[in-house]
């Protein structure tokens, strides 16, 4: 079976044509990462065997190029394989319509990082907000009688409260968001840290490095409270983070020298940890496929 992105619905009367890769442009502020990971290798192998079975969806731009609505990963894979052209379906869309289509098509992917989903929800929410002419989060769409976040939740499979949480973490600085994506910091503590001022978030990174840990939910709530009161200092951050977490009493620990038997000596601790997590994900997927 070929491995590819989920098939998109399109009108059978729509014409599929081939366009040069050099005429394709990424979607403006595209929130989904295109990475040379194991999934990309699978996609490239599929394209080698079967070609690009699912055409890209693009829209024409005034500059004479085409903006990708769906198919950024397929374009990247095709480039790596030396393709000059790819099959596309051209659709004329207004900006807001294009945003909704781009977000919805990419949210169908099996693996999406928290930050990708967060910024995708934010983009979709902003479009709905513009359409309803409202400024406050959660205002009602008079056509459906539902709040914007309820609409997103129903269409994307999350509760309205969870949609709000995802939108909230877009206020985290990139370095903290990366910790959520790589699993070194929990999602719910991250939501609480998103209430901290940007300067406090930067100081939080230093405190995490000092304590060699990330906050639990209860610690994040205390940090948020101190920030709201104007009493959050670097010293307070370090004191709170340095507390021993109950769950860490029985944690599994590997020494770097143990792991370097299996990784290049140039790998940092963080690189080894990420690689191990990726290997475990692949193993788990293969286990459940048996």
Protein Blocks (a to p, Z undefined) as FASTA:
>chain_A
ZZddddddddfkbccddddfklpccdehiabdcdddfklmmmmmmmmmnopfbacddddd
fkopacdfbhpkmmmmmmmnopabdcdddddddfklmmmmmmmmmmmpmbdcfklmmmmm
mmmmmmmmmmnopabehiacfknopafklmmmmmnopafklmmmmmmmmmpcfklmmmmm
nopacfklmmmmmmpcfklmmmmmmmmmmnopacdfklmmmmmmmmmnopacfklmmmmm
mpccfklmmcccddfklmmmmgcfklcfklmmmmmmmmmmmmmmmmmmZZ
